[in-house]
Amino acid sequence: IPLSKCAKVTASNFCPVGYGSPMYQGNYLVDRQANGLGFNSGGFAPQYIQLELPQESRICDVCLQVNQYPDGLTSHQLFVGSDLNSI
């Protein structure tokens, strides 16, 4: 099942200008086939993206394509848990 059909997407922030509504940016996060500019937090680190699935699920792969400004060293971390308290 594509995540776009079941994941609730939240983030620390959504860029208000030029990237579409928070809903549009959230849809882009979970649908690799989506057209558009993607997700932009509109702010400096640290930022987060959270995907909440309705039930425990097996995730086979994660695709992260990063485009950041300004350029520089960065670290991305992936945390997985059965609920927010177990991450």
C-alpha positions in Angstrom: 0.0 0.0 0.0 1.5 3.4 -0.9 2.2 5.6 2.1 0.2 8.3 0.4 -3.0 6.3 1.0 -2.5 5.9 4.7 0.2 8.0 6.3 -0.5 11.1 8.4 2.2 13.6 7.6 3.4 16.3 10.1 6.5 18.4 10.1 8.2 21.0 12.2 7.4 23.6 9.6 6.3 24.0 6.0 7.6 26.7 3.7 4.8 29.2 3.2 5.8 30.5 -0.2 6.6 28.7 -3.5 6.2 25.1 -2.5 2.4 24.8 -2.3 0.2 24.2 0.7 1.3 22.0 3.7 -1.1 19.3 2.3 0.6 19.4 -1.1 4.1 19.2 0.4 3.0 16.4 2.7 1.6 14.4 -0.3 5.0 14.9 -2.0 6.8 13.4 1.0 4.9 10.1 0.7 4.4 9.7 -3.1 7.6 9.4 -5.2 5.5 9.8 -8.3 4.2 13.2 -7.3 5.1 16.2 -9.5 6.2 19.4 -7.9 8.9 21.1 -5.9 8.7 18.8 -2.9 8.9 19.6 0.8 10.6 22.7 2.2 10.8 23.4 5.9 11.5 27.0 5.2 13.9 27.1 8.1 17.3 26.2 9.5 18.1 22.9 11.3 17.0 21.2 13.3 13.7 20.3 11.4 11.7 17.1 11.3 9.2 15.2 9.2 6.9 12.6 10.8 4.9 9.9 9.1 2.3 8.3 11.3 0.9 5.0 9.9 -2.5 3.7 11.1 -1.0 0.3 12.2 2.4 -1.4 12.5 3.8 -1.9 9.0 6.8 -3.3 7.3 8.8 -0.5 5.5 10.9 -2.0 2.7 12.9 1.1 1.7 13.2 4.8 2.3 14.2 7.2 -0.4 15.6 10.6 0.7 16.5 13.2 -2.0 18.1 16.2 -0.3 18.3 19.7 -1.8 19.4 22.3 0.7 20.4 25.9 0.9 22.9 27.0 1.9 25.1 24.1 0.8 27.1 22.5 3.6 27.6 19.4 5.7 24.4 18.0 7.1 23.3 14.9 9.0 20.0 13.2 8.4 18.7 10.7 11.0 15.9 8.2 10.6 14.0 7.0 13.8 11.5 4.3 13.7 9.2 3.0 16.5 5.8 1.6 17.2 4.8 4.9 18.8 6.3 8.2 19.7 7.5 7.0 23.1 9.5 4.1 21.6 11.5 6.1 19.0 
